[in-house]
Amino acid sequence: MKKGLHILILAAGQGKRMKSAVPKVLHKANGKPVLQYILDTAADLDPLSITVVVGHHAESVTEWFKNYKSGSFDAEIHFVEQKQQNGTGDAVASAVTQLAGAEGDLLILCGDTPLITSVLLEEFYDHYKKENLDLSVLTMELDDPRAYGRIVRGGKNEIRKIVEQRDANAEEIKIKEVNSGIYLSDLRTLFSALEKLGKDNAQGEYYLPDLIEIYRREGRNAGAFKWHTAKDLLGINNRMELAEADACLRMRKLRSLMENCVTIYDPATTYIEDDVRIGQDTIVYPGVVIRGKTEIGENCEIRHYSILENVILGSGCVIYPFSHLENSVIGEAASIGPFSRLRPGNKLGKKVKVGNFVEMKNSTLGDNSKSSHLTYLGDAEVGENVNVGAGTITCNYDGWQKHKTVIKNGAFIGSNTEIVAPVVIGEGAVVAAGTTVTDDVPDDALAVSRVEQKNIPGWAAKKRAKMEAQNNKEKDKD
């Protein structure tokens, strides 16, 4: 834990340039809301407290993160509301009551900088302590400073003021070192200085950067720490910047996986979200999308253009191309696809096979069972060592309710079978191809419901002769 460190995250802004009904900090980058990355990074520092200032759609943001937990940080996240968005200084002032009586330092973070890392913040904090500063601002250098506040320095470490672009003169506009919006200060000194902020600026708001001049007037040490990689401090203000952040976070994730013994043949076309976990020596082929809380074991192969979402996949599995799996658990050494569809709620055992154009929903498939092609298994409980033939359908819905099919161990289901639930097919039973099953099948029985086949000798020859005669008659007319 950073001794005496508290963290305040500013997440009250509307984000007008996003042009969205969704709060800016809830827009997702590589699978997680932007604000969650900042919370995760803050929690990594193991501070005494984390407080989030909310404003625009405050209820939505608070609801999303009300049960937030991360790593070793198990304290409650506190939310305070900025009633009116009246500048960053006013946002920090909104937290004064919440932090009243707290002692130590306050690290102020922005809720829209998902690329920030704990390593960066550790160095920022260490510099703040080493230089014995009362206030420090984290800065970066940009070739195109855009609308960022300019850092006006008086010496190597000294900072005279921060000037917003709207208030900057011609010389100040040329400055490339800019304010990231991230600050460190002693709590008591900060809260005293907040009372002295004014609104004499182009926006008529309480600017947090104006604290620099207040500290200097009072003889306090105000400094700046310039970070070498500006991309780490990228703020999300529009959807283009959201896409840039998403790409950076995705590549971080892919790099981390490859450094930890996962083979990814084409990172440029592979999308793996931040919460995904993948075991050693698993291979991910081009075009794959892996989302949510997916966990993949060791020595698996995820072939081209497959999609996995919230899937638990045992070691040694192969997912063949163009398969879509979601909210399912799959045992070791299973084979899925190509063109398989696992909808939510499935549990597959070890060494199962789900082949091409097979769809499953809310079903179980026991060890060593297989459904190789062209089948639908919905609300089905299939035992071990069962073979489900091509074209089989579990008719689980009667128009009002879903019903369950049970197929016990060792059963054999012939091709083109319809199983009308609710029904139980016993152990070792055989269902003949083309059968419609409407009643339970006892253990080791044969179920047949086909119409008896009838062969009519010579029928085909007579039909051909008739058709040829008719065609010749039509030709004569022409």
C-alpha positions in Angstrom: 0.0 0.0 0.0 1.2 3.5 -0.7 1.4 5.0 2.7 -1.3 7.6 3.2 -2.5 7.6 -0.5 -6.1 8.2 -1.4 -7.3 8.2 -5.0 -10.0 10.4 -6.6 -11.3 9.6 -10.1 -13.1 12.3 -12.1 -15.9 10.6 -14.1 -18.7 13.2 -14.1 -18.3 14.6 -17.6 -21.1 14.2 -20.2 -18.7 13.6 -23.1 -20.6 15.7 -25.6 -18.2 14.8 -28.4 -19.1 11.1 -28.1 -22.7 12.0 -29.2 -24.1 9.2 -27.2 -26.9 8.4 -24.7 -24.4 6.2 -22.9 -22.1 7.9 -20.4 -18.6 8.3 -21.8 -16.9 6.2 -19.1 -19.3 3.3 -19.7 -18.3 3.0 -23.4 -16.2 -0.2 -23.8 -12.6 -0.7 -25.0 -11.4 -4.2 -25.5 -14.4 -5.6 -23.7 -14.5 -3.5 -20.5 -16.0 0.0 -19.7 -13.4 2.7 -19.9 -13.8 3.6 -16.2 -13.0 0.0 -15.2 -9.5 0.2 -16.5 -8.9 3.3 -14.3 -10.4 1.6 -11.3 -8.2 -1.5 -11.9 -5.1 0.6 -12.1 -6.1 2.5 -9.0 -6.7 -0.7 -7.1 -3.3 -2.0 -8.1 -1.8 0.8 -6.0 -3.7 -0.6 -3.0 -4.6 2.9 -1.7 -6.4 3.7 1.5 -9.5 4.7 -0.4 -10.9 5.2 -3.9 -13.6 7.8 -4.6 -15.3 8.3 -7.9 -17.0 11.6 -8.8 -20.0 11.0 -11.0 -22.4 13.5 -12.6 -23.8 12.8 -16.1 -26.0 9.6 -15.8 -24.7 9.2 -12.3 -27.1 6.4 -11.5 -26.0 4.3 -14.5 -22.3 4.6 -13.6 -22.9 3.9 -9.9 -25.1 0.9 -10.6 -22.5 -0.6 -13.0 -19.6 -0.4 -10.4 -21.5 -0.8 -7.1 -20.0 -4.3 -6.4 -16.6 -3.6 -7.9 -13.7 -5.7 -6.6 -10.2 -6.0 -7.9 -7.1 -7.9 -6.7 -6.1 -7.3 -3.1 -8.1 -4.1 -2.9 -11.3 -5.1 -1.1 -12.4 -1.8 0.3 -15.7 -0.2 -0.8 -15.6 2.3 -3.7 -17.2 5.6 -2.7 -19.3 7.6 -5.2 -19.9 11.3 -4.9 -22.1 13.3 -7.2 -21.1 16.6 -8.9 -24.5 18.2 -9.1 -23.6 20.7 -11.8 -20.7 20.2 -14.2 -18.9 23.4 -13.3 -15.3 22.5 -14.1 -12.6 20.1 -12.8 -12.0 22.2 -9.7 -15.7 21.9 -8.8 -15.5 18.2 -9.4 -12.7 17.7 -6.9 -14.5 20.0 -4.4 -17.5 17.6 -4.6 -15.4 15.0 -2.8 -14.4 17.2 0.1 -17.1 16.0 2.4 -16.4 12.3 1.6 -12.7 12.8 2.3 -13.1 15.0 5.3 -10.8 13.9 8.1 -8.6 11.8 5.8 -4.9 12.5 5.9 -2.1 11.9 3.4 -1.9 12.5 -0.3 -4.6 12.6 -3.0 -4.0 11.2 -6.5 -6.5 12.7 -8.9 -7.2 10.6 -12.0 -9.3 11.1 -15.1 -12.1 8.6 -15.7 -11.5 8.5 -19.5 -7.8 7.4 -19.7 -7.9 3.6 -20.0 -4.3 3.2 -21.1 -2.8 4.4 -17.8 -0.7 1.9 -15.9 0.2 1.3 -12.3 3.9 1.5 -13.3 3.4 5.0 -14.6 1.6 6.1 -11.5 4.2 4.5 -9.2 6.9 6.6 -10.9 4.8 9.7 -10.7 4.2 9.2 -7.0 7.9 8.4 -6.3 8.9 11.6 -8.1 6.4 13.6 -6.1 7.8 12.3 -2.9 11.5 12.5 -3.9 11.2 16.2 -4.9 9.2 17.0 -1.8 6.4 18.6 -3.8 3.2 20.0 -2.4 1.5 19.6 -5.8 2.6 17.7 -8.9 1.0 17.4 -12.3 1.6 14.6 -14.8 2.5 15.9 -18.2 3.2 14.6 -21.7 4.5 16.0 -25.0 2.4 16.0 -28.1 3.2 17.1 -31.7 -0.3 18.3 -32.0 -1.4 19.6 -28.5 -5.0 20.2 -29.7 -7.2 21.4 -26.9 -4.9 20.3 -24.0 -3.7 22.8 -21.4 -0.1 24.0 -22.0 2.6 23.6 -19.4 4.4 26.9 -18.8 7.7 26.1 -17.0 10.1 28.3 -15.2 12.9 25.8 -14.9 13.7 22.1 -15.4 11.3 20.9 -12.6 9.6 24.1 -11.9 6.1 24.8 -13.3 4.8 28.4 -13.4 1.2 27.7 -14.6 -1.1 25.7 -16.9 -2.8 27.6 -19.6 -5.9 26.3 -21.3 -5.9 26.7 -25.1 -8.8 29.1 -25.0 -6.9 31.4 -22.7 -3.4 30.9 -24.2 -1.5 33.7 -26.1 0.4 33.1 -29.3 3.6 31.9 -27.7 1.9 29.6 -25.2 -0.1 28.0 -28.0 3.2 26.7 -29.5 4.2 24.8 -26.3 4.0 21.0 -26.9 4.2 19.9 -23.2 0.6 19.5 -22.0 -1.4 18.7 -19.0 -2.7 15.1 -18.6 -5.3 16.1 -16.0 -3.7 13.9 -13.4 -2.5 15.5 -10.1 -0.9 14.7 -6.7 -1.3 16.9 -3.7 -1.4 16.8 0.1 -5.1 16.5 1.0 -5.3 19.3 3.5 -3.4 21.8 1.4 -5.5 20.9 -1.6 -8.8 21.4 0.1 -7.6 24.8 1.4 -6.5 25.8 -2.1 -9.8 24.7 -3.7 -11.6 27.5 -1.8 -9.4 30.1 -3.6 -10.2 29.0 -7.1 -12.0 31.5 -9.3 -13.8 31.5 -12.7 -12.0 34.2 -14.5 -11.5 32.2 -17.7 -13.1 31.7 -21.1 -15.3 28.9 -19.9 -16.4 30.5 -16.6 -15.5 27.4 -14.7 -13.4 26.3 -11.8 -10.2 25.0 -13.4 -8.1 22.6 -11.4 -4.9 23.8 -13.3 -5.3 27.2 -11.6 -4.1 25.5 -8.4 -0.5 25.8 -9.7 -0.5 29.6 -9.4 -2.3 29.4 -6.0 0.4 27.1 -4.6 3.1 29.3 -6.0 1.6 32.4 -4.5 1.6 30.7 -1.1 5.2 29.7 -1.4 4.5 26.0 -1.9 6.4 23.6 -4.2 4.5 23.0 -7.4 6.2 20.7 -10.0 5.5 18.5 -13.0 6.5 15.0 -14.1 6.7 14.4 -17.8 5.9 10.9 -19.0 7.8 9.6 -22.0 4.9 7.8 -23.7 2.1 10.1 -24.5 -0.2 7.3 -25.7 -0.4 5.9 -22.1 -2.3 9.1 -21.2 -4.6 9.2 -24.1 -8.0 10.6 -23.1 -11.3 9.4 -24.7 -13.3 12.4 -26.1 -14.8 10.9 -29.3 -15.4 7.6 -30.9 -12.2 7.8 -33.0 -10.1 8.1 -29.8 -12.2 5.2 -28.3 -11.2 3.1 -31.3 -7.5 4.1 -30.8 -7.7 3.1 -27.2 -9.4 -0.2 -28.0 -6.6 -1.0 -30.5 -3.9 -0.2 -28.0 -5.5 -2.3 -25.2 -6.1 -5.2 -27.6 -2.4 -5.2 -28.6 -1.4 -5.1 -25.0 -3.5 -8.1 -24.3 -2.2 -10.0 -27.3 1.4 -9.2 -26.4 0.9 -10.4 -22.8 -0.5 -13.7 -24.0 2.3 -14.2 -26.5 4.9 -13.4 -23.8 3.2 -16.1 -21.7 3.5 -19.0 -24.2 0.3 -18.6 -26.3 0.8 -18.7 -30.1 -1.1 -16.0 -32.0 -0.3 -16.2 -35.7 -1.8 -12.9 -36.8 -2.4 -10.3 -34.1 -3.7 -7.8 -36.6 -6.8 -9.9 -37.2 -7.2 -11.5 -33.7 -9.5 -9.9 -31.1 -9.1 -11.1 -27.5 -10.7 -9.2 -24.7 -8.9 -8.2 -21.5 -10.6 -10.7 -19.1 -9.8 -13.8 -21.3 -7.4 -16.4 -19.8 -5.5 -18.8 -22.1 -3.2 -21.7 -21.1 0.3 -22.5 -22.3 0.9 -23.7 -25.9 -2.6 -23.0 -27.1 -2.7 -21.8 -30.7 -5.0 -19.0 -31.9 -5.5 -18.7 -35.7 -6.3 -15.6 -37.7 -9.7 -14.0 -37.5 -10.6 -15.4 -34.1 -12.7 -13.4 -31.6 -12.5 -14.4 -27.9 -14.7 -12.3 -25.5 -15.9 -12.0 -21.9 -14.7 -14.2 -19.1 -13.5 -17.0 -21.4 -11.0 -19.5 -19.9 -9.0 -21.7 -22.3 -6.8 -24.6 -21.1 -3.4 -25.7 -22.4 -2.6 -27.1 -25.9 -5.9 -26.1 -27.5 -6.3 -24.9 -31.1 -8.8 -22.2 -31.9 -9.1 -22.3 -35.7 -9.9 -19.5 -38.1 -12.9 -17.1 -37.6 -14.3 -18.8 -34.6 -16.0 -16.8 -31.8 -15.9 -17.7 -28.1 -17.7 -15.8 -25.5 -17.8 -16.6 -21.8 -16.7 -20.2 -22.5 -14.7 -22.5 -20.3 -12.6 -24.8 -22.5 -10.6 -27.7 -21.2 -7.1 -28.5 -22.3 -6.4 -30.3 -25.6 -9.6 -29.1 -27.3 -9.8 -28.2 -31.0 -12.3 -25.6 -32.2 -12.6 -25.9 -36.0 -13.3 -22.8 -38.2 -16.4 -20.7 -38.2 -17.7 -22.0 -34.9 -19.6 -19.8 -32.4 -19.6 -20.8 -28.8 -21.1 -18.8 -25.8 -21.7 -19.4 -22.1 -20.8 -23.1 -22.2 -18.4 -25.4 -20.4 -16.4 -27.9 -22.5 -14.3 -30.8 -21.2 -10.8 -31.8 -22.2 -9.9 -33.1 -25.7 -13.2 -32.1 -27.2 -13.7 -31.4 -30.9 -16.1 -28.6 -32.0 -16.9 -27.6 -35.5 -16.5 -26.5 -38.2 -19.7 -24.4 -38.3 -20.9 -25.4 -34.9 -23.2 -23.2 -32.8 -23.2 -23.6 -29.0 -25.8 -21.3 -27.6 -25.8 -20.6 -23.8 -26.1 -23.2 -21.1 -24.3 -26.2 -22.5 -22.0 -28.6 -20.6 -19.9 -30.9 -22.7 -17.8 -33.8 -21.3 -14.3 -35.0 -22.2 -13.5 -36.2 -25.7 -16.9 -35.2 -27.1 -17.4 -34.4 -30.7 -19.8 -31.7 -32.0 -19.4 -31.5 -35.7 -20.4 -29.3 -38.6 -23.8 -27.5 -38.6 -24.7 -28.9 -35.1 -26.5 -26.5 -32.8 -26.8 -27.0 -29.0 -28.7 -25.0 -26.4 -29.0 -25.6 -22.6 -27.9 -29.2 -23.1 -25.3 -31.7 -21.7 -23.2 -34.1 -23.7 -21.4 -36.8 -21.7 -17.9 -38.1 -22.1 -17.1 -39.7 -25.5 -20.4 -38.8 -27.0 -20.7 -37.3 -30.4 -23.1 -35.4 -32.7 -21.2 -35.2 -35.9 -23.4 -33.2 -38.2 -26.6 -31.4 -39.0 -28.3 -31.8 -35.6 -30.2 -29.7 -33.1 -30.0 -30.6 -29.4 -32.0 -28.2 -27.2 -32.8 -28.8 -23.5 -31.3 -32.3 -23.8 -29.4 -34.4 -21.3 -27.2 -36.8 -23.3 -25.2 -39.4 -21.4 -21.8 -40.9 -22.2 -20.8 -42.9 -25.3 -23.9 -41.8 -27.2 -24.0 -41.4 -30.9 -26.4 -38.8 -32.3 -26.9 -39.3 -36.0 -27.1 -36.6 -38.7 -30.4 -34.7 -39.0 -31.5 -35.4 -35.4 -33.8 -32.8 -33.8 -34.9 -32.6 -30.2 -38.4 -31.0 -30.5 -38.2 -29.2 -27.1 -40.8 -26.4 -27.6 -44.6 -27.0 -27.9 -45.5 -23.4 -28.5 -46.0 -22.7 -24.7 -43.2 -24.4 -22.8 -39.8 -26.0 -23.2 -39.5 -29.7 -22.4 -36.5 -31.9 -21.7 -35.1 -34.9 -23.6 -33.0 -37.5 -21.8 -30.8 -39.9 -23.7 -29.0 -42.3 -21.5 -25.5 -43.8 -21.7 -24.6 -45.9 -24.7 -27.7 -45.1 -26.8 -27.6 -44.9 -30.6 -29.7 -42.3 -32.3 -30.1 -43.0 -36.1 -30.1 -40.3 -38.7 -33.1 -38.1 -39.4 -34.7 -38.7 -36.0 -37.2 -36.4 -34.4 -37.4 -36.7 -30.6 -40.5 -35.1 -29.2 -39.9 -34.0 -25.6 -40.5 -34.8 -22.9 -39.1 -38.2 -23.5 -36.5 -40.6 -22.1 -34.4 -42.9 -24.3 -32.9 -45.7 -22.1 -29.4 -47.0 -21.8 -28.1 -48.9 -24.8 -31.3 -48.3 -26.7 -31.3 -47.9 -30.5 -33.5 -45.4 -32.4 -33.8 -46.4 -36.0 -33.1 -43.8 -38.7 -36.2 -41.8 -39.8 -38.0 -42.4 -36.5 -40.2 -39.9 -34.7 -39.9 -40.7 -31.0 -43.0 -39.7 -28.9 -42.8 -42.2 -26.1 -40.1 -43.4 -23.7 -37.7 -46.0 -25.1 -36.7 -48.8 -22.6 -33.1 -49.8 -22.0 -31.6 -51.8 -24.9 -34.8 -51.6 -27.0 -35.1 -50.7 -30.7 -37.5 -47.8 -31.4 -39.0 -47.7 -35.0 -41.8 -45.5 -36.1 -41.3 -45.5 -39.9 -44.1 -46.2 -42.4 -43.5 -49.7 -43.8 -41.6 -49.6 -47.1 -43.4 -50.8 -50.2 -41.6 -51.6 -53.5 -43.7 -51.5 -56.7 -42.0 -53.5 -59.5 -41.6 -51.7 -62.8 -43.1 -48.4 -61.7 -40.1 -46.3 -62.6 -39.8 -47.7 -66.1 -43.5 -47.2 -66.8 -43.2 -43.6 -65.5 -40.2 -42.9 -67.8 -42.1 -44.3 -70.9 -45.1 -42.2 -70.1 -43.1 -39.0 -69.8 -41.2 -39.7 -73.0 -44.4 -40.3 -74.9 -45.8 -37.0 -73.6 -42.6 -35.1 -74.6 -42.7 -36.6 -78.2 -46.4 -35.5 -78.5 -45.5 -32.0 -77.6 -42.6 -31.9 -80.1 -45.0 -33.0 -82.9 -47.3 -30.1 -82.1 -44.3 -27.7 -82.5 
